[in-house]
Amino acid sequence: MPLQELIKSLAATDQQLEKVLANRLKFQPQFKFKFDFVSIMNKDLKYFYISEMGARYFGLKPADMIGRDWKKFINLPSEAFERLDEKIIQVFNTGTADYENCIDILNIQGQYDYFECLISPIVTSSGEIEAVMCNVTDITERKLSELTLSNQVAKFSQLLDLCPMAIYIVDNHGKIVSVNKAFTEDISSNRVDLIGKQYKLINEYLGIDHEKSAITKALNGIETSQEFLTASEKKYLMSVLPVREQATGAIVGAIGINSNITEHEKFREENQKKQHELLNQYLTENKKLNQLIELCPLGIVLYDNKGNVIAVNKAYWERISNFKEEEFLGRSGQYLLETLGFNWENSPCQQALNGVESLDCYLKNAYGNCYLINAIPLRNYKNTIIGAMTIIHDITEYEKLKEDMVKLDRLNLVAEMAAGVAHEIRNPMTVIKGYLQFLNKKVPDDMVEQFCIVLGELERIEQIITNFLSLARNKLVEYKEQDLNAIIKGIIPLISTDAMEQGIELKINLAEELPHLLLNEKEIKQLLLNLTRNGIEAMSQHGTLTIETIVEGNTVSLCVDDCGCGICKENREKIFDPFFTTKENGTGLGLSVCAGIVRRHNGIIEVESKKDKGTRFIITFNAKTE
């Protein structure tokens, strides 16, 4: 196109732009427009043409600028003038278009505007370069925003440098756009070697597989963390987050943070080691405590805060309860107490769960079993009640022993009194008996019967005195290894006579090969006589009296059975008490003497009886062992 026609076309276009701009300014007076204009220069670098908008930017009209040197109107630094001059001249010389990416011009308000300029040659039909055309585009807003962003990035970089953790930022193309001081120090590099490079370089520095890198995953939208070990044996945790555009959500880059966790890992390992040691110590102490609880001869029960049984020791389910451990675990404390014959309400166990300690609480159930219970609440470190513990001591045998000791003390007291009284009575009774036996031979026949009655009563008194002395016997008794069966056989004739007089059948069942026992023959005979006479007196005519011996392991038992009236339950515990009797003419000393004899032989005497069925006395001796 000829130059004149090009100018006319440009002028027409410029007029149209002026109208559009005028219309917009009517409705938007504050409208800020960009200056995009066209100018044409000849070989002398003078304006041949400039658009209205271009002239207005300089506060002039096109006519004021055409034919004049362009440098007269544009306020540029000298080096900028030289650079632009060189580019315009170069286009004239080479015929090749050139581009200036940024020209900063001081406007009439005294502020800098920024432009891009495309310089193109205008060639005639003969191929001669007649002029150059400059298309100028205002990029002030874009440049200012870039400067603002650059300032913000600079401030952000300063903040990043203050952070002790290594931080790096890559764009969506994987180029490194920023790293902080801590990162460059960690990898012994500098920003110049990193900025603008692909993030693959970071992976190489850190020794991470590029395909498996957390940065790769973050650029694909996956937030990732991974641990890695550097060549200097330092351990790091890499956390990389994708950075998204707020409006569209598109990924525009990624930010990574590398935390040096070497000391943290070392501390964690040491802490785990200490925790392991403490755990082992706790388990050891816990095992010791459990062993101590298991070895404790007292019953121990643990409850949770709801009153359910969570643990019982061996002594409880072996010595106190007949149930197995599994039958109690998980059951309520109420069930456990009811098996012992007690109520849960207001019990020491329930009070302990309410925070009240109960010490040395004495309880006795309907079966006669006695218990001493201590119950305490269990609290955690916050002093909150988490359960309770009870210690149960079965003192039934102790209470029984205490009762036996009371009886023994009473028996000893009676025995001492009996010994004194019997000794004082026996001497004059011997004299009286001797004179009566002498006079019995001198009296008339009609008086003999009366003398026999008196002598019989004297013999009865003498037997009572003998029993008294047996009850009070505290002198050393001589024991010899003897055959119990031989002693029984030696006194059978006397027992048979008594039985025959009452019409009683006597049965003897003696075990064969009975081991020898340490016995006092006189006392064993007295024991057997007392028991058999009691049995004979308890039976009416035509009863059966049985004497037998039994060997079981290391024990030998002597049993005396009758089929008499029996002993009621209320009297069964009293029959061995001195002076207790249910007979009209009884002294209450026979069975007391028997108990004393058995006790001196380190034996046990037991009684089994049913009302109107009969009674069985069982005396158990320990066989002599080598």
C-alpha positions in Angstrom: 0.0 0.0 0.0 1.4 3.5 -0.9 2.4 5.6 2.1 -0.2 8.3 1.5 -3.1 5.8 1.4 -1.7 4.1 4.6 -1.8 7.5 6.3 -5.3 8.2 5.2 -6.5 4.8 6.4 -4.7 5.4 9.8 -6.3 8.8 10.1 -9.8 7.4 9.4 -9.3 4.7 12.0 -8.0 7.3 14.4 -11.1 9.4 14.0 -13.3 6.4 14.7 -11.4 5.7 17.9 -11.8 9.3 18.9 -15.6 9.1 18.6 -15.7 5.9 20.6 -13.5 7.4 23.3 -15.7 10.6 23.4 -18.8 8.6 23.8 -17.3 6.5 26.7 -16.1 9.7 28.5 -19.7 11.1 28.4 -20.9 8.2 30.5 -17.7 7.4 32.5 -15.9 10.6 33.1 -13.4 8.8 35.4 -12.6 6.2 32.7 -8.9 5.6 32.5 -7.9 4.6 29.0 -4.6 3.1 27.7 -2.6 5.0 25.2 -2.2 2.8 22.1 -1.1 4.9 19.1 0.8 4.7 15.8 3.5 7.0 14.4 5.5 7.0 11.1 9.0 8.4 10.8 11.2 9.1 7.8 14.9 8.4 7.3 15.7 11.7 9.1 13.9 10.3 12.2 11.2 13.0 12.0 7.5 12.4 12.4 5.8 11.8 9.1 2.6 10.9 10.8 1.3 10.5 14.4 -2.2 9.6 15.5 -4.4 11.9 17.5 -4.1 9.7 20.6 -0.3 9.8 20.4 -0.2 13.6 20.1 -2.7 14.0 22.9 -0.4 11.9 25.2 2.2 14.7 24.9 -0.4 17.4 25.2 -0.2 18.4 21.5 -1.9 18.0 18.2 -0.5 15.9 15.3 0.3 19.1 13.3 2.5 20.3 16.2 4.7 17.2 15.8 4.8 16.2 12.1 8.1 17.1 10.4 9.9 17.4 13.7 12.4 15.1 15.4 10.7 12.5 17.7 13.3 13.0 20.4 12.1 16.6 21.0 8.8 15.3 22.4 9.7 12.2 24.3 11.3 12.4 27.7 13.7 9.4 27.9 17.0 8.8 29.6 20.0 9.2 27.2 20.7 5.4 27.1 17.1 4.8 26.2 17.3 7.3 23.4 20.4 5.7 22.0 18.9 2.2 22.2 15.7 3.2 20.5 17.6 5.2 17.8 19.8 2.2 17.1 16.7 0.0 16.7 14.9 2.5 14.3 18.1 2.9 12.2 18.6 -0.9 12.2 15.1 -1.4 10.8 15.9 1.2 8.0 19.1 -0.7 7.2 17.9 -4.3 7.5 14.3 -4.0 6.6 13.5 -6.3 9.5 11.0 -5.4 12.2 12.2 -5.1 15.7 10.6 -5.0 19.2 11.3 -3.0 22.3 9.6 -4.7 25.2 9.6 -1.8 27.6 10.0 1.9 27.2 9.5 4.1 30.3 8.5 7.7 29.5 8.0 10.5 31.8 4.6 12.0 31.1 3.3 15.6 31.5 2.1 14.8 35.1 5.7 13.9 36.0 5.0 10.1 36.3 6.5 7.3 34.4 4.4 5.4 31.9 5.5 2.1 30.3 5.1 1.1 26.6 5.9 -1.7 24.2 6.9 -0.7 20.7 6.9 -2.7 17.5 9.1 -1.0 14.8 8.2 -2.1 11.2 9.6 -1.0 7.9 7.3 0.6 5.2 8.6 -0.7 1.8 7.7 0.8 -1.6 6.8 -1.4 -4.6 10.4 -1.0 -5.8 11.6 -2.6 -2.5 13.0 0.6 -1.0 12.4 1.4 2.6 10.6 4.6 2.6 9.7 5.0 6.3 9.2 3.0 9.6 6.0 2.6 11.5 6.0 2.4 15.3 3.0 0.7 16.9 3.1 1.8 20.6 1.1 -0.1 23.3 0.6 1.3 26.8 1.6 -1.4 29.4 1.7 0.9 32.4 -0.9 -1.0 34.4 0.6 -4.4 33.7 4.1 -3.1 34.6 2.9 -1.5 37.8 1.2 -4.7 38.8 4.3 -6.6 38.0 6.3 -4.2 40.1 3.8 -4.5 43.0 3.9 -8.3 42.7 7.7 -8.1 42.6 7.7 -6.0 45.7 5.3 -8.4 47.4 7.5 -11.4 46.4 10.5 -9.5 47.7 8.8 -9.0 51.1 7.5 -12.5 51.1 11.1 -13.7 50.4 12.4 -11.7 53.3 9.8 -13.4 55.6 10.7 -16.8 54.2 14.4 -16.1 54.9 13.4 -15.6 58.6 11.8 -19.0 58.7 14.1 -21.7 60.2 12.5 -24.3 57.9 13.7 -24.8 54.4 11.0 -23.5 51.9 10.9 -23.5 48.1 8.2 -22.5 45.6 7.8 -23.8 42.0 5.4 -22.7 39.3 3.0 -24.9 37.4 5.7 -25.6 34.8 8.0 -27.0 37.5 10.3 -24.0 37.6 11.8 -22.9 40.9 10.6 -19.3 41.5 11.7 -18.9 45.1 13.8 -20.5 47.8 14.6 -19.2 51.3 17.9 -18.9 53.0 17.4 -22.1 55.1 16.9 -24.1 52.0 20.1 -22.9 50.3 22.0 -23.6 53.5 20.6 -27.1 53.8 21.7 -28.1 50.3 24.9 -26.0 50.3 23.8 -24.0 47.2 22.7 -20.4 46.3 19.6 -18.8 44.8 21.3 -18.0 41.5 21.9 -21.7 40.8 18.3 -22.6 41.6 15.9 -19.8 40.5 14.4 -20.5 37.1 15.7 -24.1 37.1 13.4 -27.2 37.0 12.5 -28.7 40.4 14.2 -31.8 39.3 17.3 -30.1 40.5 15.9 -30.0 44.1 15.2 -33.8 43.9 18.8 -34.3 42.8 20.1 -32.3 45.7 18.0 -34.2 48.1 18.5 -37.6 46.6 14.9 -38.2 45.9 13.4 -40.2 42.9 12.0 -37.7 40.5 8.9 -39.7 39.6 8.1 -40.5 43.3 8.8 -36.9 44.5 6.3 -35.1 46.7 6.7 -32.1 44.4 5.6 -34.1 41.4 2.5 -35.3 43.3 1.7 -31.8 44.5 1.8 -30.4 40.9 -0.8 -33.1 40.1 -3.0 -31.8 42.9 -2.0 -34.2 45.7 -0.9 -32.9 49.0 2.1 -35.2 50.1 4.6 -35.7 52.8 7.7 -37.9 52.6 10.8 -38.5 54.7 14.3 -38.7 53.2 17.9 -39.0 54.4 20.5 -36.6 53.1 24.1 -37.6 52.2 25.2 -36.0 55.6 22.9 -38.5 57.4 20.3 -35.8 58.3 16.7 -36.8 58.3 14.1 -34.4 56.8 10.3 -34.4 56.4 9.2 -32.9 53.1 5.7 -31.5 53.0 4.5 -30.1 49.6 1.1 -28.4 49.0 -0.4 -27.6 45.6 -1.1 -23.8 45.1 -4.4 -23.1 43.4 -5.8 -20.0 41.7 -8.6 -18.7 43.9 -11.1 -18.0 41.1 -10.7 -21.2 39.0 -9.0 -23.6 41.3 -6.4 -24.3 38.7 -2.9 -25.4 40.0 -0.5 -22.5 39.5 2.4 -24.1 41.4 3.5 -25.8 44.6 5.1 -24.8 47.9 7.4 -27.2 49.8 8.6 -27.1 53.4 11.5 -29.3 54.5 11.7 -29.8 58.2 15.0 -31.1 59.7 13.7 -33.9 62.0 17.0 -35.4 62.9 17.0 -34.1 66.4 13.3 -34.7 66.7 13.8 -38.3 65.6 16.7 -38.7 68.0 14.5 -37.3 70.8 11.6 -39.6 69.7 13.8 -42.6 69.7 15.2 -41.7 73.1 11.7 -41.0 74.3 10.5 -44.4 73.0 13.4 -46.1 74.6 12.6 -44.4 78.0 8.9 -45.3 77.5 9.9 -48.9 76.8 12.1 -49.0 79.9 9.3 -47.4 82.0 6.8 -49.9 80.5 9.1 -52.8 81.3 9.6 -51.4 84.8 5.9 -51.0 85.2 5.2 -54.5 83.9 7.8 -55.9 86.2 6.4 -54.1 89.2 2.9 -55.1 88.2 4.0 -58.7 87.9 5.6 -58.5 91.4 2.4 -57.0 92.8 0.2 -59.6 91.1 2.5 -62.4 92.5 2.3 -60.8 95.9 -1.5 -60.6 95.7 -1.6 -64.2 94.5 0.6 -65.3 97.4 -1.4 -63.4 100.0 -3.3 -65.8 102.2 -6.1 -63.4 102.5 -8.9 -63.1 99.8 -8.5 -59.9 97.6 -11.1 -58.7 95.2 -10.9 -55.7 92.9 -14.0 -53.8 91.5 -14.4 -51.3 88.8 -16.3 -48.0 89.4 -19.6 -49.7 88.5 -19.1 -52.4 91.2 -18.2 -55.2 88.8 -15.5 -57.7 89.8 -12.4 -57.3 87.6 -9.9 -59.5 89.6 -9.8 -62.0 92.4 -6.8 -63.7 93.9 -6.2 -67.4 94.3 -6.8 -67.3 98.1 -10.3 -65.9 97.6 -11.6 -68.6 95.3 -9.7 -71.4 97.0 -10.2 -70.6 100.7 -13.2 -68.3 100.9 -15.5 -69.3 98.0 -16.2 -72.7 96.4 -16.5 -71.0 93.0 -13.9 -70.8 90.2 -12.3 -67.5 89.3 -14.1 -67.3 85.9 -17.5 -67.4 87.6 -16.8 -64.1 89.4 -15.0 -62.0 86.7 -17.3 -59.5 85.2 -20.1 -60.3 87.6 -21.5 -57.7 90.0 -20.1 -57.3 93.5 -23.7 -58.0 94.8 -23.5 -61.5 93.3 -20.1 -62.1 95.0 -21.3 -61.0 98.4 -24.5 -62.9 98.2 -22.5 -66.1 97.6 -21.0 -65.4 101.1 -24.4 -64.8 102.6 -24.3 -61.0 102.9 -26.3 -58.1 101.4 -24.7 -55.6 99.0 -26.5 -52.6 100.3 -24.4 -50.6 102.9 -21.7 -53.2 102.7 -18.1 -52.2 103.1 -17.6 -52.8 99.3 -20.4 -50.5 98.3 -19.2 -47.8 100.8 -15.7 -48.0 99.3 -17.1 -47.2 95.8 -18.7 -44.1 97.4 -15.3 -43.1 98.8 -15.7 -44.4 102.4 -13.0 -46.6 103.8 -14.0 -49.6 106.0 -11.3 -51.2 108.2 -11.6 -54.4 110.3 -15.3 -54.7 109.6 -16.6 -57.9 111.3 -19.4 -59.8 109.5 -21.0 -63.2 110.3 -23.3 -64.9 108.0 -26.2 -67.3 108.6 -24.0 -70.3 108.2 -21.8 -69.3 111.1 -18.8 -68.2 109.0 -17.0 -65.1 110.3 -15.1 -62.6 108.1 -13.0 -59.6 108.7 -13.3 -57.2 105.8 -11.2 -54.2 104.8 -12.5 -52.1 101.9 -10.8 -49.0 100.4 -11.6 -46.9 97.3 -9.2 -46.9 94.4 -8.4 -43.4 92.9 -6.5 -42.2 89.8 -4.1 -39.3 89.6 -7.0 -36.9 89.4 -8.3 -38.3 92.7 -11.4 -39.7 90.9 -12.7 -43.0 92.2 -12.0 -45.7 89.6 -13.0 -48.7 91.7 -12.5 -50.4 95.0 -10.4 -53.2 96.7 -11.5 -55.5 99.4 -9.4 -57.7 101.6 -11.4 -60.6 103.1 -10.0 -62.7 106.0 -12.0 -65.8 106.9 -11.7 -65.9 110.7 -14.2 -68.7 111.3 -11.5 -71.1 112.5 -9.9 -68.3 114.6 -13.3 -67.5 116.2 -13.8 -71.2 116.9 -10.3 -71.5 118.4 -11.1 -68.5 120.5 -14.3 -70.2 121.8 -12.3 -73.4 122.4 -9.7 -71.4 124.4 -12.4 -69.9 126.5 -13.7 -73.5 127.1 -10.2 -74.7 127.9 -9.7 -71.9 130.4 -13.0 -72.8 132.0 -12.1 -76.5 132.0 -8.7 -75.8 133.5 -10.3 -73.7 136.3 -12.8 -76.5 137.0 -10.1 -79.1 136.8 -8.0 -77.3 139.4 -11.0 -77.0 141.7 -11.9 -80.6 141.1 -8.4 -81.8 141.9 -8.5 -80.0 145.2 -11.9 -81.1 146.2 -11.4 -84.7 145.0 -8.2 -85.0 146.9 -9.7 -83.8 150.2 -12.8 -86.1 149.8 -11.0 -89.2 148.7 -9.0 -89.8 151.9 -12.0 -89.8 154.3 -14.1 -91.7 151.8 -11.4 -94.5 151.8 -11.7 -94.7 155.6 -15.5 -94.8 155.5 -15.5 -97.5 152.9 -13.1 -99.6 154.8 -15.1 -99.5 158.0 -18.4 -100.2 156.2 -16.8 -103.2 154.5 -15.7 -104.5 158.0 -19.1 -103.8 159.6 -20.9 -105.5 156.7 -19.4 -108.8 158.0 -20.7 -108.2 161.5 -24.2 -107.0 161.0 -27.3 -109.2 161.0 -28.6 -110.6 157.8 -31.5 -108.2 157.6 -29.0 -105.3 157.5 -26.7 -106.6 154.7 -28.9 -105.2 151.9 -28.8 -101.7 153.4 -25.0 -101.9 153.8 -24.6 -103.0 150.1 -26.7 -100.0 149.0 -24.4 -97.7 151.0 -21.2 -99.4 149.6 -22.6 -99.0 146.0 -23.2 -95.3 146.5 -19.7 -95.0 147.9 -18.3 -96.7 144.8 -20.3 -94.2 142.7 -18.8 -91.3 144.6 -15.4 -92.9 144.1 -16.0 -93.1 140.3 -17.0 -89.4 140.3 -13.8 -88.5 142.2 -11.8 -90.6 139.6 -13.4 -88.6 136.8 -12.6 -85.4 138.6 -9.0 -86.4 138.8 -8.9 -87.5 135.2 -10.4 -84.1 134.2 -7.7 -82.3 136.3 -4.8 -84.5 135.2 -1.9 -82.3 134.3 1.0 -84.6 135.3 3.2 -86.0 132.6 1.5 -89.1 131.0 3.7 -91.9 129.7 3.0 -93.0 126.1 4.2 -96.2 124.5 3.9 -97.7 121.0 0.9 -100.0 121.4 -1.6 -101.8 119.3 -5.0 -100.1 119.7 -6.8 -103.3 118.8 -5.0 -105.1 121.6 -6.2 -102.5 124.1 -9.8 -102.8 122.8 -9.7 -106.6 123.1 -8.4 -106.3 126.7 -11.5 -104.3 127.8 -14.1 -106.1 125.7 -15.1 -108.5 128.6 -16.0 -105.6 130.8 -17.9 -103.8 128.0 -19.7 -107.1 127.1 -20.9 -107.5 130.7 -22.4 -104.0 130.8 -24.1 -104.6 127.4 -25.5 -107.9 128.4 -27.0 -106.5 131.6 -29.0 -104.0 129.4 -29.8 -106.5 126.7 -27.6 -104.7 124.2 -25.9 -106.5 121.3 -22.2 -105.7 121.0 -20.4 -105.8 117.6 -16.7 -105.5 117.1 -15.1 -104.6 113.7 -11.3 -104.2 114.1 -9.1 -103.4 111.1 -6.3 -105.8 110.3 -2.6 -104.8 110.4 -3.3 -101.7 112.5 -0.1 -99.6 112.8 1.2 -99.0 116.3 0.3 -95.7 118.0 1.8 -93.8 120.9 -0.9 -94.4 123.5 -1.4 -94.5 127.2 -3.3 -97.8 127.8 -5.1 -96.7 131.0 -6.4 -93.5 129.4 -7.5 -95.3 126.2 -9.5 -97.9 128.3 -11.1 -95.1 130.3 -12.0 -93.3 127.0 -13.5 -96.4 125.6 -15.5 -97.2 128.7 -16.9 -93.8 129.0 -18.1 -93.8 125.3 -19.5 -97.3 125.4 -21.4 -96.7 128.7 -22.8 -93.5 127.3 -24.0 -95.5 124.3 -25.5 -98.2 126.4 -27.3 -95.7 128.6 -28.7 -93.9 125.4 -30.3 -97.1 124.1 -33.3 -98.9 125.3 -33.5 -102.7 125.4 -32.4 -104.7 122.3 -30.1 -102.0 120.8 -26.8 -102.5 119.0 -23.4 -101.1 120.1 -20.6 -101.2 117.6 -16.9 -100.7 118.1 -14.6 -100.5 115.1 -11.2 -99.3 114.0 -10.4 -97.9 110.5 -7.1 -97.1 108.8 -7.0 -94.3 106.2 -3.6 -93.2 105.0 -1.6 -92.0 108.0 -4.6 -91.9 110.4 -6.3 -94.5 112.6 -9.9 -94.0 113.7 -11.7 -95.5 116.7 -15.5 -95.4 116.2 -18.2 -96.1 118.7 -21.8 -96.3 117.3 -25.1 -96.7 119.1 -28.7 -96.6 117.9 -30.0 -94.7 120.8 -32.0 -91.5 121.1 -29.4 -89.3 119.4 -28.2 -85.7 120.3 -30.2 -82.7 119.2 -28.3 -80.0 117.2 -28.6 -77.4 120.0 -26.7 -79.7 122.5 -24.2 -81.1 120.1 -21.7 -78.3 120.6 -22.1 -78.4 124.4 -21.6 -82.1 125.1 -17.9 -81.8 125.8 -18.4 -78.9 128.2 -17.7 -79.9 131.9 -20.9 -80.6 133.9 -23.2 -80.4 130.9 -25.6 -83.4 130.9 -29.1 -84.3 129.9 -29.3 -87.3 132.2 -31.2 -87.1 135.5 -28.3 -88.6 137.5 -25.5 -87.6 135.2 -22.4 -85.6 136.3 -21.5 -84.1 132.9 -17.9 -85.2 133.3 -17.7 -88.4 131.1 -17.4 -86.7 127.7 -15.3 -83.9 129.1 -12.8 -86.5 130.3 -12.9 -88.2 126.9 -12.1 -84.8 125.2 -9.2 -84.3 127.6 -7.8 -87.8 126.8 -8.0 -87.3 123.1 -6.5 -83.8 123.3 -3.5 -85.2 125.3 -3.0 -87.8 122.5 -3.0 -85.0 119.8 -6.1 -86.6 118.3 -9.5 -85.2 117.2 -12.9 -86.3 118.5 -16.0 -85.7 116.3 -19.6 -86.6 116.8 -22.3 -87.5 114.2 -25.8 -87.8 115.5 -29.4 -87.8 114.3 -32.4 -87.5 116.6 -33.9 -90.9 117.4 -31.4 -92.5 115.0 -28.3 -92.9 117.0 -24.9 -91.4 117.6 -21.4 -92.0 116.2 -18.2 -90.9 118.0 -15.1 -90.8 115.8 -11.6 -90.4 117.4 -8.8 -89.9 115.0 -5.1 -90.5 115.8 -2.1 -89.7 113.7 -0.1 -92.9 113.0 3.5 -92.8 114.1 5.9 -92.0 111.1 9.6 -92.7 110.9 
